[in-house]
């Protein structure tokens, strides 16, 4: 093995670690955006419904909030 082989393997390992970290960050941010959007939507939706909290669609917004905040347990 030459120093060039070692350098190439080292660079490949470095890039693999960097790619793993980038994927982890992107995945975590995507999940946080989804959960944040669902929670925000469940708070804003009753304000935008014609009948407010008495609307027949209001339970739909509450169920999405429960699903995101409680890990989808009933």
C-alpha positions as CSV (number, residue, x, y, z in Angstrom):
1,X,0.0,0.0,0.0
2,X,1.3,3.4,-0.9
3,X,0.6,6.7,0.8
4,X,-1.8,7.6,-2.1
5,X,-3.9,4.5,-1.3
6,X,-4.1,5.5,2.4
7,X,-5.0,9.1,1.4
8,X,-7.8,7.9,-0.9
9,X,-9.2,5.5,1.7
10,X,-9.0,8.3,4.4
11,X,-10.7,10.8,2.1
12,X,-13.4,8.3,1.3
13,X,-14.1,7.6,5.0
14,X,-14.1,11.3,5.8
15,X,-16.7,11.9,3.0
16,X,-18.8,9.0,4.2
17,X,-19.0,10.5,7.7
18,X,-19.8,13.9,6.3
19,X,-22.5,12.5,4.1
20,X,-24.0,10.5,7.0
21,X,-24.1,13.7,9.1
22,X,-25.7,15.7,6.3
23,X,-28.4,13.0,5.9
24,X,-29.1,12.9,9.6
25,X,-29.5,16.7,9.8
26,X,-31.8,16.8,6.7
27,X,-33.9,14.0,8.1
28,X,-34.3,15.6,11.5
29,X,-35.2,19.0,10.0
30,X,-37.8,17.4,7.7
31,X,-39.4,15.6,10.6
32,X,-39.4,18.8,12.7
33,X,-41.0,20.7,9.8
34,X,-43.7,18.2,9.4
35,X,-44.6,18.0,13.1
36,X,-44.4,21.8,13.4
37,X,-46.6,22.3,10.4
38,X,-49.2,19.9,11.8
39,X,-49.2,21.6,15.2
40,X,-49.5,25.0,13.7
41,X,-52.2,23.9,11.3
42,X,-54.2,22.4,14.1
43,X,-54.1,25.8,16.0
44,X,-54.8,28.0,12.9
45,X,-57.5,25.8,11.2
46,X,-60.3,26.4,13.8
47,X,-59.7,30.2,13.3
48,X,-60.1,29.9,9.6
49,X,-63.2,27.6,9.7
50,X,-66.5,29.3,9.2
51,X,-68.1,28.0,12.4
52,X,-64.9,28.1,14.4
53,X,-64.4,25.3,17.0
54,X,-68.0,24.2,16.5
55,X,-67.3,23.3,12.8
56,X,-67.7,19.6,11.9
57,X,-64.1,19.7,10.6
58,X,-62.6,20.9,13.8
59,X,-62.0,17.4,15.2
60,X,-59.8,16.6,12.1
61,X,-57.4,19.4,13.1
62,X,-57.3,18.2,16.7
63,X,-56.6,14.6,15.7
64,X,-53.6,15.6,13.7
65,X,-52.3,17.5,16.7
66,X,-52.7,14.5,19.0
67,X,-51.1,12.3,16.4
68,X,-48.0,14.4,16.1
69,X,-47.6,15.3,19.8
70,X,-48.3,11.8,21.2
71,X,-46.6,9.6,18.7
72,X,-49.8,8.5,16.9
73,X,-51.3,6.7,19.9
74,X,-55.1,6.9,20.3
